[in-house]
Amino acid sequence: MVVPHMSWNAPFSIMPLLLGIDLKHVLLGILEWMICFRLIQMGLRQLNEARQQTLPATENEER
């Protein structure tokens, strides 16, 4: 996460777009959202796996 932030603040420009927006900012924004959603997906998968591991144990205790 440090490298994209460092690139965002770097003085270079890839390609200026309309209204003063640089293509660098668009690409870095898309990349960061993809990383964010991937981290959320990994966390939800961990929660689901933990729930699957504890679910059979509680079912056996109730019987």
C-alpha positions as a printed Julia matrix, in Angstrom:
63×3 Matrix{Float64}:
   0.0     0.0     0.0
   2.98    2.3     0.4
   4.12    2.1    -3.23
   0.76    3.2    -4.73
   0.55    6.05   -2.24
   4.1     7.08   -3.08
   3.26    6.92   -6.79
   0.12    9.02   -6.25
   2.21   11.82   -4.73
   5.1    11.47   -7.22
   5.69   14.45   -9.51
   5.53   12.43  -12.76
   2.49   12.27  -15.02
   1.4     9.47  -17.34
  -1.17   11.23  -19.51
  -3.24   14.31  -18.61
  -6.97   13.82  -19.07
  -9.86   16.27  -19.0
 -10.36   18.64  -16.05
  -6.78   18.26  -14.83
  -7.12   14.6   -13.9
  -4.1    12.44  -14.68
  -4.38    8.89  -15.98
  -2.0     7.92  -13.16
  -4.64    8.82  -10.57
  -7.36    6.88  -12.39
  -5.22    3.75  -12.71
  -4.01    3.91   -9.12
  -7.57    4.45   -7.89
  -8.79    1.38   -9.77
  -5.83   -0.67   -8.5
  -6.44    0.34   -4.89
 -10.16   -0.49   -5.08
  -9.31   -3.89   -6.52
  -6.87   -4.51   -3.66
  -9.47   -3.35   -1.14
 -12.17   -5.66   -2.51
  -9.7    -8.56   -2.64
  -8.79   -8.05    1.02
 -12.48   -7.96    1.96
 -13.08  -11.14   -0.03
 -10.17  -12.88    1.73
 -11.5   -11.81    5.13
 -15.01  -13.04    4.35
 -13.57  -16.35    3.16
 -11.66  -16.71    6.45
 -14.84  -16.02    8.41
 -16.75  -18.59    6.37
 -14.05  -21.22    6.92
 -14.01  -20.5    10.66
 -17.79  -20.78   10.78
 -17.64  -24.09    8.89
 -15.1   -25.45   11.4
 -17.12  -24.47   14.48
 -20.53  -25.43   13.08
 -20.1   -29.24   13.2
 -18.76  -29.06   16.77
 -21.84  -27.21   18.05
 -24.2   -29.57   16.21
 -22.61  -32.58   17.91
 -22.87  -30.97   21.35
 -26.61  -30.31   20.98
 -27.42  -33.98   20.25
